[in-house]
């Protein structure tokens, strides 16, 4: 499992949903739909209608991959921070029961308010 206490997903940019769907096809359950996907240099975070999937690509070749599923039902609280004038990045923090805080940092141009709505639709 990803150590969320010592690592965060930094500078995530929008990732093509069709490509994400293809990447996660082997682990998606029946009727699970990819809504949004974001990718860093190697790692990614994908939001489906059931859960958040964090992909941690490991090793020099990147063939070893860790898929961590974080169900929306385990989210106790969440917050977003929009980009500012000098700080162009936006952030989302999610608090999961039994896991703690997960922090995601998004690159300029990500619709953080839309992401906030998506989480709200599944949690509230």
CORLIN-V334655 format. One record per backbone hydrogen bond with DSSP energy under -0.5 kcal/mol. CO is the residue of the C=O (numbers start at 0). NH is the residue of the N-H. If there is no record, write none. Layout:
co:CO nh:NH
co:CO nh:NH
This chain:
co:1 nh:3
co:2 nh:5
co:2 nh:6
co:7 nh:9
co:8 nh:104
co:11 nh:106
co:12 nh:38
co:15 nh:19
co:16 nh:20
co:17 nh:21
co:18 nh:22
co:19 nh:23
co:20 nh:24
co:23 nh:26
co:23 nh:27
co:28 nh:31
co:32 nh:34
co:32 nh:48
co:35 nh:46
co:36 nh:14
co:37 nh:44
co:38 nh:12
co:42 nh:39
co:43 nh:54
co:44 nh:37
co:45 nh:47
co:45 nh:52
co:46 nh:34
co:46 nh:35
co:49 nh:71
co:50 nh:47
co:51 nh:53
co:51 nh:69
co:52 nh:45
co:52 nh:54
co:53 nh:55
co:53 nh:67
co:54 nh:43
co:54 nh:56
co:55 nh:65
co:57 nh:61
co:57 nh:63
co:62 nh:64
co:63 nh:57
co:64 nh:66
co:65 nh:55
co:65 nh:67
co:66 nh:68
co:67 nh:53
co:67 nh:69
co:68 nh:70
co:69 nh:51
co:70 nh:73
co:71 nh:74
co:73 nh:96
co:76 nh:94
co:78 nh:92
co:80 nh:90
co:85 nh:87
co:86 nh:83
co:89 nh:105
co:90 nh:80
co:91 nh:103
co:92 nh:78
co:93 nh:95
co:93 nh:101
co:94 nh:75
co:94 nh:76
co:95 nh:98
co:95 nh:99
co:99 nh:95
co:101 nh:93
co:102 nh:8
co:103 nh:91
co:104 nh:11
co:105 nh:89
co:106 nh:109
co:109 nh:111
co:110 nh:114
co:111 nh:115
co:112 nh:116
co:113 nh:117
co:114 nh:118
co:115 nh:119
co:116 nh:120
co:117 nh:121
co:118 nh:121
co:118 nh:122
co:119 nh:123
